[in-house]
Amino acid sequence: MKKAAVFKKEYSGRQHKAFEQLAELNGYNSFIAGLFRGYVAGGKVLEIGSGTGNILEQYLDCVKSVTANDLDLKSLAILKRRLKSPKLRVYRGNLFNKKSVAPGKFDAVIMVNVLEHIPDDKTAVKKMLSFLRPGGVLILFVPAFGLLFSEMDRIFLHKRRYTKKMMRKLAGDAGAGIREIKYINLTGFFGWLLNHRILRKTCFNEGQMKVFDKYILKYEKQIHKIGLPFGQSLFAVLGKAKE
């Protein structure tokens, strides 16, 4: 594995603050997990970059087991205090090392807002596909549209924001087929454009986030059902192309 595919070992104080803010968005976190619950129900799951468990908490009830992986000690300590379950295993380590995880072990691998941090995303996707059993799925949730790339993205060490075209090419180059792909969060697209591209803010607005989670998300869910031409994020489900 190339060195470029290795995660940053520890998060900054600003990143931890963002995790705390995102943990408060129970509605949105549940919405994200709801996108893939049907794919992971009853299965053995690996979540890479699990952080403090904001998303994991929302689907833990429906899986057979889950291995939560991260390199940040503080995040994993919070996760272990927060989620106590015999289904849960916490693993700190670089999963891109050759001996990290046996191939063909999981029914699903999940990465929520993680792939955009990895310079060599093609090699990373290939590695994650190797963790899957036959018929398994790789679930990706990533920031969308380079138009939105801002100083905020640089602070969080994002290498790129994706479009459907980019994801389809990445999947093909990595030997994967796409089972589902769609844009998510129309409201967030305009919020990120205003706050971080136009106004150049470098932190989240907690007030706006709470209003979105409490009042706007229910409308966002309805809009989402008809399909979006763009959004703040991109959701994709990949499988091995030959299966």
N, C-alpha and C positions, 0 to 999 in steps of 0.2 A: 504494500500500500504506500502510496506517495505521502510524503510528509504533509502536503497541502490539505489532505483530507482529515487531519487531526483537529479535534475541537479545542477551543480555548479552555484551559483547565479550570479557572475560577472566574466567577462573574464579578463585575464591578459593583460598587455601592449603588450606582444609579440603576443598574440592571436589577438588583435585588429590590429596590424601591418599586420598579415597574412590576415585578412579580407580585409584590404585595397589593398593588393597585388592581392588577388583573385578577387576583384571587377573589376580589370583592364582586366581580361580574359573574355571579352564579348563573344568571339567565343565559348569558352569552357562552359561557363555558359549557353549559348543558346543551346549548344549540350546536356547538362544534362537535361535541361527542355524539350527539344525535345523528350527525351526518354519517357516522360509520358504525354505530352500534349493531346494525344488522350484519355487518361483515365480521365482527369479532365475537358475537354472542356464542358462548359455549366453548370458545377456543383458548389456546395458549398464546399469550400476547407478549410482545416485547415493545416497550415504549422507549425510544431513544431521545435523550434530552428531556426527561420527564419533569425537570425542575422541582418545584414544591408540590406537584401533584394536582394542579388546578384542573386539568383535563382528565387525568386518571381517575380522580374521585368520581367523575360523572359516569364512568362506564364499568367500574370495578365490580359492581353487583352482577353484571351479565356475563362475565368471562369465567373460564375454568381456572386460569391463573394468569398473572402478569408479572413480568420482570421489568422493574423501573430502573433505567440506566441514566446516569449523569456523571459528570466529572467534578461538579461543584459540591464540596462537603457540606456547606451551610444549607443548600437547597435540599440535599438528601436527608439531612438531620431533621429539617422541618417536615419533610414528607413522611418520615418514619414516625414522628410524633403525631402527625395529623391523621394518618391512615393506618390503622392497626387491623390486619386481616391475615388469616392463614393462606389466602390466595396470593399475597403480595411477597415478592422477593426484591430486594434492593441491591443493585450491583453498581459499584463505582469503578469505572475503568474505560479505557479506550476500545470500543468495540471494533475498531478498524485494525487492531492488532490481529495477526494471523491465528492466534490461539485463544481469542477472547470468547467466542461462542461457537459451538458445534454447528455445522451446516444442517439445514433441513429440520430445525427444531421447533419452529413456531408456525402457527396458523396465520398470524398477522404481525406485521411490524408497523409501528405508528411513529410518525415524526410530525409534531405540530410546531410550526415556526422554528425549525431547526435547520433544514436543508439549505436555506439561504445563507447560512454562516460558513458553509464548506466550499472552499475554492474549487476543488475537484468533485463536483457533484455527480458526474457520470460514474466515476470509480466508486463513490459512496453508494449510489443506487445499486450498482452491480453487487457490492458487498452485502447490502441489505436484502437483496433478492436471494442471495445464497443462504440466508437464515431461514427461508420459508420452506415449509413442507409442500408437497405437490398440491396445487389448488390454492395455496396461500396467497395473501394479498399484502401489498405495501401501501400504506395509507399516508398521504402527504397533504399537509396544510401549510401553505407558504404565502408570503406577501406577493401582491400582484401589481403589475404595470410599472415599468421604469419611469414613467411620467411622474410617479409619486416619490421616486427616490430622493431622499432629503438628508440633511445633517443628522436627523434622528436615526436614519438607517445606518449612517456611518458610525454614530455613537454605539449602536448595538452590533456593530461589526458585520452588517449585512453585505454580502458580495453582489447581490442582484435581487430584483423583483421579477416574478415570472408572468408570462402570458400563456394561454393555451398552446400557442404555436411552439413556444420554447419548451413546454413540458412534454408535448408530443415528440419533439425531436430528441429530448433527453431520454425519454422512455425507449424510443427506437434505437438510439445509440447504445443504450445499456442492455438491450436485449429483452425489453419488457413490452407488454401490451397494455393498453389503457382500457379499464373496465368502466370507469366513470370519471368525468372531469367537468367542473363548473366553477364559475366565479361566485364569490360570497361577499355579502355586506356592501350593498350599494350606498347606504348612509355613511359608512366608514370611509368609502372612497372620497367623498366630498369633504368629510371631516379632516382626513389626513391631508388632502390637497390644500385646504384652507389653513390648518394649524401648522403644518410642518413644511409645506412647500412655499406658500404665499407669505404667511406670517413668520415662518422660520423658527417656530418654537421648538425647543429641545427637551421638552418634558410633556407628560400626559396631563390633560385637564381633567381632574377627578370629577368635577361637577358635570362636565359633558358626558363622561363615561357613565356616571350613575343615571343621568337622564336617559341616555341611550338604553341602558340595561332595563330600566324600570318602565319606560313609556314607549320607546321607539321600536325596540326589538320585536314586539308582537306584530307590528306592521311589516317589519323587515322579513319576518318568517313567511308572511303571506305573499310578498313580492317575490321571495326566493322560489316559491312553488312554480312560478311561471317561467323561470329562467332569467338570468341577468346577462346583458351584453358586456358588462364590466363590473368590477367590485374591488374592495380593498384587498381581498385575499383570493387564493385559488385553492380549490380542493380537488385532489386526484387520487384515484385508486388504481394501482398497477398490479399486474401479475406477470409471471414469466410467459414470454411470447409463445413458446413452444407447447404450452399446456392448453 
